[in-house]
Amino acid sequence: MFHEAWSAMGANRLRTLLTMLGMVIGVGAVVLMMAVGQGAQYAVAQSISSMGSNLFVVLSGFTNTGGVRSGAGNAPTLTVGDAQAIADLNGVAAAAPSHQGSAQLVYGANNWNAYVIGSTPDYLEVRSWPLESGHPFTESDLRAATRVALIGKTAAENLFGQDDPVGKTLRIGQAPYLILGVLAAKGQSLDGRDQDDVLVIPLTTAQRKLFGTPFQGSVRAIMVKAESPEVMPQVESAIVALLRQRHRLREGQENDFSVRNLTAVADSAAETTRVMSLLLGAIASVSLLVGGIGIMNIMLVSVTERTREIGIRMAIGARERDILTQFLLEAILISVAGCLIGLLLGVGGAVLANQLTHTPVVISGSTVLVAFSVAAGIGIFFGYYPARKAARLDPIEALRYQ
């Protein structure tokens, strides 16, 4: 049966190739689109993981001067005491107050403007940010407001080049800061900001010696890490209730702070990317449907052309299921061969897209398996009707057919 099906395909090579072309294009498009879509999902997932997990950021309030309202984070409404109280809430893994701004960093003949974050040792835990080398600053550095720092990869490369920054001293203004460690690379955030272009110093150093504060203990933001995704709604409610109580806000009075769920924003971006990936796959799958219809049309033509051959086969003893199997095998062979070629083209196109545009692509075994299975299934589905029509021909009428 297999040999006969293969011979029948070989007898009309051009027609077989054109029939196969629809399946080749369909499978190639599905594999390529899914690879690009999953690559986009992977890129978003990397951005989410680089932010840290189960994160909230609590921003201080705004000012209102003469009817002109500033943005969130400009009024000194949050304190270190607020952060310590939040850290004691049930469901909170850690909380780190921060006081940040931009500053010009100088090392030798090099200088670089970077984002400087003043925070506590818990900042690294909240952000899930390990050190590539060196060691973090300690609580004693925090109490003494020492001029020590942890530097991000981007800032380190622009100031120190290929040299190891650990143990070296840079300047902010005229003040020296000793580099204790280098932060591991995190890459871009969801908004495109380079997270590695940063310098982390003790909170008290930022408050007393670099940026200053309106009053002692005030901070611009508090980063909060929940213990798990499940407790995040309860933690958010508890933070709001706690801060309203600490800030003595009456019922109906507007909050003088804002709580943002960074994980929810990230998950929303991930869900959007996932939907787009599925949409791309669905659009590409239309090509498979068109390829299947092409197989059915050509197989119907083949049945008509070989009616007399079918009659002879049935006259010398071929059963209905033998004819059905032969024509079904032809359809399956065309589908599988087209699918294999399509897989090669799809994978090759994905690799080429990655090389030319540096777009992340992910070619998963499940995508290849699904594309192959769907293609074979379409071949069987659309090949069954012509095969059944051939098998149910009347032998006498088939022999008379000219």
Buried (B, 14 or more C-beta within 10 A) or exposed (E): EEEBBEEBBEEBEEEBBEBBBBBBBBBBBBBBBBBBBBBBBBBBBEBBEBBBBBBBBBBBBBEEEEEEEEEBBBBBBBBBEBBEBBBEBEBBBBBBBBBBEEBEBBBEEEEBEBBBBBBBBBBBBBBBBEBEBBEBBBEEBBEEBBBBBBBBBBBBBBBBEEEEBBEBEBBBEEEEBBBBBBBBEBBBBBEEEBBBBBBBBBBBBBBBBBBEBEEEBBBBBBBBBBBEEEBBEEBBEBBBEBBBEBBEBEEEEEEBBBBBBBBBBBBEBBEEBBEBBEEBBEEBBEBBBBBBEBBBBBBBBBBEEBBEBBBEBBEEEBEEEBBBBBBBBBBBBBBBBBBBBBBBBBBEBBEEBBEEEEBBBBBEEEBBEBBBEBBBBBBBBBBBBBBBBBBEBEBEEBBEBE
